[in-house]
Amino acid sequence: MQRLIATALCTLSCLAMADCPDWPNRRAETEIAALAAQVAQWDDAYHRRGLSLVDDEIYDQTRRRLEQWQACFATDSAATAADPLDGSDGPIAHPVAQTGLAKLADAEAVKDWLTARSDVWVQPKVDGVAVTLHYQQGSLVRVVSRGDGSHGQDWTDRARQLQAIQLQLPIKEELILQGELYWRVQNHVQAQAGSAGARSKVTGAMARLVLDEATAAQIGLFIWDWPNGPSDMRSRLAGLVAMGFDESAALTVPLETAEQAGHWRDHWFRHSLPFASDGIVLRQGERPDATRWQAQPPHWAIAWKYPLRTAVTQVREVTFSIGRSGRITPVLQLEPVQLDDRLVSRVSLGSVRRWQQADVQPDDQVAIALAGLTIPRFERVVWRMQQRRRVEAPTPDDYHFMSCWHTAPGCDQQFVARLVWLSGKKGLDLPHLGPGTWQALVDARLVDGLLDWLHLDQRRLQQVPGIGEASASTLVASFQLARARPLASWLRALGAPPGADAIPADSWDDLEAISLTQWQSEPGIGATRAKQLRTFFTAPEILRLRQQLHEVGIAGF
């Protein structure tokens, strides 16, 4: 159940469904070679040195991306993916091969897999380090790391230090057990905490020559198969209980339908377990004799991984959203990716500075997670293209809280954002006026300035594509509501800086007369805010808006 086989190659049919990059062969060779070298570095660190340089979900998806590219460009230098187990074997042969697991994509695939099978059982897919335990005459004689499934490292000395591994068992026949060493975690809920580096902690511990007592006590053992045990599952589970492996038996339950499989997958994903897990495993109760097992995914067992907590996807474009106050927000437009029950196609980076620090450009591979299980969040750049096409952010000096009060080149976004704020709940609270309607009015050149809509009638509104007689009538009624709104609502709608209501005022003239010193003397208003307020109430652009409101009879102006 380690990364080694859990990241089994995506089938060619799966790869064929993916879009291939529109690259010339020379660029394809460069990009593939660079990504292959990175994956090889991760493999070497994990299998040789016990170090996990990247989260397992990120590794799995990056490797699949590499395989997709290699399938797209079957050049001599990139025809096949390097085996992640290359160089990970050891000198000790497993008495029975560790088969690993292929993975099912979704509930429909689970249903298809179950169709021709009976006597199927399900258990959590423990996120740990796979081992083989070999007993003779009731005594532990050898513990072998998974390695390449056929051969692994001799971990017997370190395993003897683990409280979870029994050195003596009440059984005299030769006993071969396959299982997972895991890091103990109390009340661990995978949906909330993820794997929390649990597998890496075990891998790192087992790479040491000597384990301290506290570390040894943190490592548990989950037995997921008894290759030379009874032929039926119920007898094997009863035997495991008799040997003291109650936890393994209790978490192996029968199932008959794909719906039941979905239930257990969701249950173990969202409820506490004593270990990290990354999915479920479906096993037929009866399987071939162990002498026939091979170090490759079998037909009698399969994995169904949990929903991704972190997804790796490609950046299609980097765009920039400019808000009402002139704030520039970089937005990554992504290849759509499923996270839990959400399809994510865009994510905000919050600020230009963060985008620059992250150095993310179109075509880069990025990791995306859900914050609070609902909001897409940029995590990191997983892989940068060797040949990058760079985009430039808008110039920050061009956009601020006093820019774009009317349509002008480069002002489209901020101007529409001002209109949306003006009609929104925190402004004039005008019904039936959302971003789409405002954009339509701007596109029709009926609104070029922030207050042009005050003069629109039903006849002119009906000339706008998509606005009929009924809609035009509704908009006119909404516009009329604005004329009765009080001064305080209009100040918020126009975007006056916070604190504009700190000094009681009955009219615009009163506010315009307040000096910088007077503003700054008010509680909660510092030098910067006072300067913003003074600028707002004396700026020529704002004074023109004030004059327009005065001319149409808005109270206070």
LODO-31405 format. One line per 5 residues: number of its first residue (from 0); for each residue x, y, z of C-alpha. Coordinates in Angstrom, 1 decimal, padded with zeros to 4 digits. Each point is the difference from the previous one (the first is absolute). Example, Ala and Ser with C-alpha at 12.3 -4.5 7.8 and 13.67 -1.06 7.14 Angstrom:
% LODO-31405
0> 012.3/-004.5/007.8  001.4/003.4/-000.7
//
This chain:
% LODO-31405
0> 000.0/000.0/000.0  003.0/002.3/-000.2  000.4/002.7/-002.6  002.0/-002.5/-002.1  -003.1/-001.9/-001.3
5> -002.8/002.3/001.2  001.2/002.3/-002.8  -000.4/-002.7/-002.6  000.2/001.2/-003.6  -003.1/001.6/-001.5
10> -001.3/-002.2/-002.8  000.6/001.0/-003.6  -003.7/000.5/-000.5  -000.1/002.5/002.9  003.0/001.8/-001.5
15> -001.5/000.1/-003.4  -003.0/001.9/001.4  002.2/002.8/001.3  000.9/003.0/-002.2  003.5/-000.1/-001.3
20> 002.1/003.2/000.1  000.5/001.7/-003.4  003.8/-000.2/000.1  002.6/-000.7/-002.7  001.9/-003.2/000.7
25> 003.2/001.8/001.2  -002.0/001.9/002.7  -001.8/-003.1/001.0  003.3/-001.8/000.5  001.3/002.9/002.1
30> -003.1/000.2/002.2  -000.4/-003.7/000.5  003.6/-000.5/000.8  000.0/002.7/002.6  -003.2/-001.3/001.7
35> 001.3/-003.6/-000.2  003.2/001.1/001.8  -002.1/001.7/002.8  -002.2/-003.1/000.5  003.2/-002.2/000.0
40> 001.4/002.2/002.7  -003.1/-000.4/002.1  000.1/-003.8/-000.5  003.6/-000.2/001.0  -000.5/002.0/003.2
45> -003.0/-002.0/001.0  001.2/-003.5/-000.8  003.7/000.3/000.8  000.1/002.6/002.8  -003.5/-000.3/001.5
50> -000.7/003.7/-000.7  -003.3/001.2/-001.5  000.8/003.3/-001.8  -003.5/000.5/-001.2  -003.5/-000.9/001.2
55> -001.2/-003.4/-001.3  -003.0/001.5/-001.7  002.2/002.5/-001.9  002.4/-002.8/-000.9  -002.7/-002.3/-001.4
60> -001.5/002.7/-002.1  003.3/001.4/-001.3  001.1/-003.5/-001.0  -003.3/-000.5/-001.9  000.6/003.3/-001.8
65> 003.5/-001.2/-001.0  -001.5/-003.2/-001.3  -002.6/001.9/-001.9  002.7/002.1/-001.7  002.1/-003.1/-000.8
70> -003.1/-001.7/-001.6  -000.6/003.2/-002.0  003.6/000.2/-001.3  001.3/-003.5/-000.6  003.5/001.1/-000.8
75> 003.0/-002.1/000.5  001.0/002.0/003.1  -003.5/000.0/001.5  -001.7/-003.2/-001.0  -000.7/-001.4/003.4
80> -000.1/001.1/003.6  002.8/-001.0/002.3  -001.0/-002.5/002.5  -000.4/001.7/003.4  001.4/-003.2/001.6
85> 003.3/000.0/-002.0  002.8/-000.3/002.5  -002.4/-000.4/002.9  000.3/-003.8/000.4  002.2/-001.7/002.5
90> 001.9/-003.2/000.5  -002.7/-001.9/001.8  -002.7/-001.9/-001.9  -003.5/000.1/001.2  -001.4/-003.5/000.8
95> -003.1/001.1/-001.8  000.0/002.9/-002.5  -001.7/003.2/001.1  -002.5/000.8/-002.8  -000.8/003.6/000.5
100> -003.3/001.5/-001.2  -001.4/001.6/-003.1  -002.6/002.8/000.5  -003.6/000.5/-001.0  -001.0/003.4/-001.3
105> -003.5/000.5/001.3  -003.2/-001.7/001.3  -000.9/-001.2/-003.4  003.3/-001.8/-000.3  -000.5/-001.6/003.4
110> -003.4/-001.2/-001.1  001.5/-001.5/-003.2  002.7/-001.7/002.1  -002.5/-001.5/002.4  -002.3/-001.3/-002.7
115> 001.8/-003.2/-000.7  001.1/-000.6/003.6  -001.4/-001.4/003.2  001.3/-000.4/003.5  001.6/003.4/000.0
120> 001.3/001.8/003.1  001.1/003.6/000.6  002.5/001.5/002.3  001.7/003.5/000.3  003.0/000.5/-002.1
125> 002.6/000.8/002.7  002.4/002.7/-000.9  003.2/-001.5/001.3  003.0/-002.2/-001.0  -000.6/-003.5/-001.2
130> 001.9/-002.9/001.5  000.0/-003.8/000.0  000.2/-001.8/003.3  001.4/-003.6/000.0  -000.5/-002.3/002.9
135> 001.3/-003.6/000.5  -000.9/-002.2/002.9  -001.8/003.0/001.5  003.1/002.2/000.0  000.5/003.1/-002.1
140> 003.0/-000.7/-002.3  -000.1/002.8/-002.5  -001.7/003.3/-000.9  000.5/001.2/-003.5  -000.8/003.4/-001.4
145> -002.1/000.1/-003.1  002.8/001.0/-002.4  -001.1/-000.9/-003.5  -002.5/-002.6/001.2  002.3/-002.9/-000.7
150> 003.0/001.1/002.0  000.4/002.5/002.9  002.3/001.0/002.8  000.4/-002.0/003.2  -001.7/002.0/002.7
155> 000.0/-002.7/002.6  002.2/001.7/002.6  -002.0/003.2/-000.1  -003.3/-001.8/-000.1  000.9/-001.9/003.2
160> 000.1/003.4/001.7  -003.7/000.7/-000.8  -002.6/-000.8/002.6  -002.6/-000.6/-002.7  001.9/-003.0/-001.4
165> -000.3/-003.2/002.0  003.2/-002.0/000.2  -001.9/-003.2/000.9  -003.3/-001.2/-001.3  -002.1/-003.0/001.2
170> 000.3/-001.8/-003.3  002.6/-002.6/-000.9  -000.5/-000.1/-003.8  002.0/002.3/-002.3  -001.8/003.3/000.0
175> 000.2/002.8/-002.5  -001.7/003.3/000.6  -000.2/003.1/-002.2  -000.9/003.3/001.5  000.7/003.7/000.6
180> 002.1/001.7/002.6  -001.8/003.2/000.8  000.4/003.1/002.2  -002.4/000.0/002.9  -002.3/003.1/000.0
185> -002.8/000.5/002.5  -003.5/000.6/-001.4  001.4/000.7/-003.4  -002.6/001.2/-002.6  001.4/-000.2/-003.5
190> -002.4/002.5/-001.5  001.1/002.6/002.5  003.7/-000.7/000.7  001.2/-001.8/-003.2  002.9/-002.4/000.4
195> 002.0/002.6/002.1  003.3/-001.6/-001.1  -000.8/-003.2/001.8  001.5/-002.3/-002.6  003.2/002.0/-000.2
200> 000.4/-000.2/003.8  -000.1/-003.8/-000.2  002.3/-000.1/-003.0  002.5/002.3/001.8  -000.2/-002.0/003.2
205> 000.7/-003.3/-001.8  003.0/001.5/-001.8  001.8/000.5/003.4  002.3/-002.6/001.4  -001.4/000.3/003.5
210> -003.5/001.1/001.0  -000.6/001.8/003.3  -002.7/-001.3/002.2  -002.5/002.8/-000.6  000.3/-000.2/-003.8
215> -000.3/-003.8/000.1  -003.2/000.3/002.0  -001.5/002.3/-002.6  000.1/-002.6/-002.8  -002.9/-002.3/-000.3
220> -000.7/-003.0/-002.3  -003.0/-000.8/-002.1  -000.1/-003.5/-001.6  -001.8/000.1/-003.3  000.8/-003.5/-001.2
225> 001.0/-003.5/001.1  001.3/-001.5/-003.3  000.5/-003.5/001.3  -003.0/000.1/002.3  -003.4/-001.7/-000.4
230> -001.7/000.2/-003.4  -003.0/001.9/001.2  -000.1/003.5/001.5  -002.1/-000.8/003.1  002.5/-002.6/001.1
235> 002.9/002.3/-000.7  -001.5/002.8/002.1  -000.8/-002.4/002.8  003.6/-001.2/-000.1  001.3/003.6/000.2
240> -002.2/000.7/003.0  001.4/-003.1/001.7  003.5/001.3/-000.7  -000.8/003.4/001.5  -000.6/002.0/-003.1
245> -003.5/001.1/001.0  000.2/003.5/-001.6  000.7/-001.5/-003.5  -002.8/-002.4/000.3  -002.5/002.6/001.3
250> 000.7/002.3/-002.9  -000.5/-002.7/-002.7  -003.8/-000.2/-000.7  -002.1/-001.8/-002.7  -001.8/001.9/-002.7
255> -002.3/-000.8/-002.9  -000.6/003.2/-001.9  001.8/003.1/-001.3  -002.3/002.1/002.2  001.4/-001.9/003.1
260> 003.5/000.6/-001.3  -000.8/003.7/-000.3  -001.4/000.1/003.5  003.2/-001.5/001.5  002.2/002.3/-002.1
265> -001.9/003.1/001.3  -000.2/-001.4/003.5  003.7/-000.6/000.4  000.8/003.3/-001.8  -002.1/002.0/002.4
270> 000.2/-001.9/003.3  002.9/-000.6/002.3  002.5/-002.8/-000.4  003.3/-000.7/001.9  002.0/000.6/-003.2
275> 000.1/002.0/-003.2  -001.7/-001.6/-003.0  -000.3/000.9/-003.6  -002.9/-002.1/-001.2  -001.6/-003.4/000.2
280> 001.1/-003.4/-001.2  -002.5/-002.6/-001.4  001.2/-003.6/000.2  -001.6/-003.2/-001.1  -000.1/-002.5/002.9
285> 001.4/-002.8/-002.0  003.0/000.6/-002.3  002.7/-002.1/-001.8  002.5/-002.0/002.0  002.8/002.3/001.3
290> 002.6/-001.8/-002.1  -001.5/001.6/-003.1  000.1/003.5/001.3  002.1/002.5/-001.9  001.4/003.5/000.8
295> -002.7/001.7/-002.0  -003.6/001.0/000.6  -002.2/-003.1/000.2  -003.6/-000.5/-001.3  -001.4/-000.9/003.4
300> 000.7/003.2/001.8  -000.4/003.7/-000.9  000.3/003.4/001.6  -002.4/002.9/-000.1  001.7/003.1/001.2
305> -001.7/002.8/002.0  -001.0/003.3/-001.6  003.1/002.1/-000.6  000.8/002.5/002.7  002.7/001.5/-002.2
310> -000.3/000.0/-003.7  002.8/000.6/-002.6  -001.2/001.8/-003.1  001.4/002.2/-002.8  -000.3/003.8/-000.1
315> -001.8/000.9/-003.2  000.4/003.8/000.4  000.8/002.6/002.6  -002.5/002.8/000.1  -000.4/003.0/002.2
320> -003.2/001.2/001.7  -000.1/003.7/000.9  -002.5/000.8/002.8  -001.9/003.2/000.9  002.9/001.3/002.2
325> 002.6/-000.7/-002.7  001.3/-003.1/001.6  001.6/-002.3/-002.6  -000.7/-003.7/000.7  001.8/-002.7/-002.1
330> -002.2/-002.9/-001.0  001.2/-003.3/-001.3  -002.3/-001.5/-002.7  000.5/-003.7/000.3  -000.7/-003.2/-001.7
335> -003.2/-001.0/001.8  000.8/-002.5/002.8  -002.3/-001.8/002.5  000.6/000.7/003.7  -002.5/-001.8/002.3
340> -003.4/000.8/-001.6  001.2/003.2/-001.7  001.3/000.6/-003.5  002.8/002.6/000.3  000.9/002.1/-003.1
345> 001.5/003.2/001.6  001.7/001.1/003.2  001.1/003.4/001.3  003.5/000.7/001.2  -001.2/003.0/002.0
350> 002.7/002.6/-000.9  002.5/000.8/-002.8  002.8/-000.3/002.6  -001.0/-003.6/000.8  -000.3/-000.9/-003.7
355> 003.5/001.4/-000.6  001.4/-001.9/003.0  -001.6/-003.2/-001.2  001.3/000.5/-003.5  -002.9/-001.7/-001.7
360> -000.6/000.4/-003.7  -002.2/-001.6/-002.7  000.6/-003.8/-000.5  001.6/-000.5/003.4  -001.3/-002.8/002.2
365> -001.5/001.1/003.3  -001.4/-001.6/003.1  -003.5/001.1/001.0  -001.9/-000.8/003.2  -003.3/001.0/001.6
370> 000.2/002.4/003.0  -002.7/-001.0/002.4  -001.1/-002.7/-002.5  -001.7/002.7/-002.1  002.4/002.7/-001.3
375> 002.6/-000.9/-002.6  003.5/001.0/001.3  003.3/000.2/-001.9  002.6/-002.2/001.9  003.2/000.1/-002.1
380> 001.6/-000.4/-003.4  000.7/-003.7/-000.5  001.8/000.3/-003.3  001.1/002.9/-002.2  000.2/-000.3/-003.7
385> 003.5/000.1/-001.5  -001.2/002.3/-002.7  -002.3/002.6/001.6  -002.3/002.6/-001.4  -000.1/002.8/002.5
390> -002.8/002.5/000.6  000.3/003.4/001.5  -002.3/001.4/002.7  -001.8/003.3/-000.4  002.0/003.0/001.3
395> -001.0/000.4/003.7  000.5/003.8/-000.2  -002.8/000.2/-002.6  -002.6/-001.3/002.4  -001.0/001.3/003.4
400> -003.1/001.1/001.9  -000.3/003.2/-002.0  000.4/-001.5/-003.5  -002.5/-001.1/-002.7  -003.2/002.0/000.7
405> -001.0/-000.4/-003.6  000.8/-002.2/-003.0  003.4/000.3/-001.4  002.7/-002.3/-001.4  001.1/-002.4/002.7
410> -002.9/001.1/002.3  -002.7/-002.5/-001.0  000.4/-002.3/003.1  000.3/002.7/002.7  -002.8/002.1/-001.5
415> -002.5/-002.9/-000.1  001.1/-001.0/003.5  -000.8/003.5/001.2  -003.5/-000.3/-001.6  -000.6/-003.4/001.6
420> 001.1/001.4/003.5  -002.3/003.0/-000.5  -003.1/-002.1/-000.5  000.9/-002.7/002.4  -001.1/-000.6/003.6
425> 002.8/002.2/001.5  -000.9/002.8/-002.4  -003.4/001.1/-001.2  -001.5/-003.5/000.2  -001.7/000.1/-003.4
430> -001.7/-003.3/-001.1  000.5/-001.6/-003.4  003.4/001.6/-000.7  002.8/-002.4/000.0  003.4/-000.2/-001.9
435> -001.6/-001.4/-003.2  -002.5/002.9/-000.3  002.5/002.6/000.7  002.4/-001.5/-002.5  -002.8/000.0/-002.6
440> -000.7/003.7/000.6  003.7/000.8/-000.3  000.4/-002.0/-003.2  -003.0/001.8/-001.5  001.7/003.3/000.8
445> -003.0/001.1/002.1  002.2/000.3/003.1  003.4/001.7/-000.5  000.0/001.8/003.4  -000.8/-001.3/003.4
450> -003.4/001.9/000.2  -001.1/-000.1/-003.7  -002.7/-002.6/000.9  -002.0/002.7/001.9  -001.1/001.3/-003.4
455> -001.0/-003.2/-001.7  -003.6/-000.6/-000.9  -001.9/-003.1/-001.0  000.3/000.7/-003.7  003.8/000.2/000.0
460> 000.3/-003.1/002.3  -002.1/-002.1/-002.5  002.6/000.7/-002.7  002.6/-002.1/002.0  000.3/-003.6/-001.3
465> -001.6/-002.3/002.5  -002.1/002.7/001.8  -003.7/-000.2/-000.9  -002.9/002.1/001.0  -000.6/-001.7/003.4
470> 003.7/000.1/000.9  000.3/003.6/-001.0  -003.0/000.9/002.1  001.6/-001.8/003.0  003.3/001.9/-000.4
475> -001.7/003.4/-000.2  -001.8/-000.8/003.2  003.3/-001.0/001.6  001.7/003.2/-001.2  -002.8/002.0/001.6
480> 000.6/-001.6/003.4  003.5/001.6/-000.1  -001.4/003.5/000.0  -001.5/-000.6/003.5  003.1/-001.4/001.6
485> 001.5/002.1/002.8  003.4/001.8/000.0  001.7/-002.8/002.0  -001.0/-002.7/-002.5  001.2/002.2/-002.9
490> 003.4/000.5/001.7  000.5/-003.7/000.3  -001.3/-000.6/-003.6  002.5/002.6/-001.4  002.8/-001.8/001.9
495> 000.9/002.5/002.7  002.8/-001.3/002.2  -001.0/-001.6/003.3  -000.5/002.7/002.6  -002.0/002.3/-002.2
500> -002.8/000.0/002.5  002.3/000.6/003.0  -001.0/003.7/000.1  -003.8/000.7/-000.1  -000.9/001.9/-003.1
505> -003.3/000.9/-001.7  001.4/000.8/-003.4  002.9/-000.4/-002.3  001.1/003.5/000.6  000.5/-000.8/003.7
510> 002.3/-002.9/-000.9  001.9/001.9/-002.6  000.8/002.7/002.5  001.7/-002.4/002.5  003.7/000.5/000.1
515> 002.7/-002.6/000.0  000.8/000.8/003.7  -003.7/-000.4/001.0  -000.2/-003.4/-001.7  003.1/-001.2/001.7
520> -001.2/001.1/003.4  -003.0/-002.4/-000.2  000.4/-003.3/001.9  001.1/-002.9/-002.2  001.1/002.2/-002.9
525> 003.8/000.2/-000.4  002.1/002.1/-002.3  -000.4/-002.2/-003.1  -003.8/-000.3/000.3  -000.4/003.7/000.7
530> 002.0/000.8/-003.2  -002.3/-002.4/-002.0  -003.1/001.6/001.4  001.2/003.5/-000.8  001.0/-001.1/-003.5
535> -003.3/-001.6/-000.6  -002.2/003.0/001.0  002.1/002.5/-002.0  001.0/-002.0/-003.1  -001.2/001.7/-003.3
540> -001.4/-003.4/-001.2  -002.0/-000.5/003.1  -001.2/003.6/000.0  -001.4/-000.5/-003.5  -001.9/-003.0/001.3
545> -001.3/002.1/002.9  -001.2/002.6/-002.5  -001.9/-002.6/-002.0  -001.8/-001.2/003.1  -000.8/003.6/001.0
550> -001.5/000.6/-003.4  -002.4/-003.0/000.2  -001.1/001.0/003.5  001.6/-002.7/002.2  -000.3/001.1/003.6
555> 003.2/001.2/001.6  001.8/000.9/-003.2
//
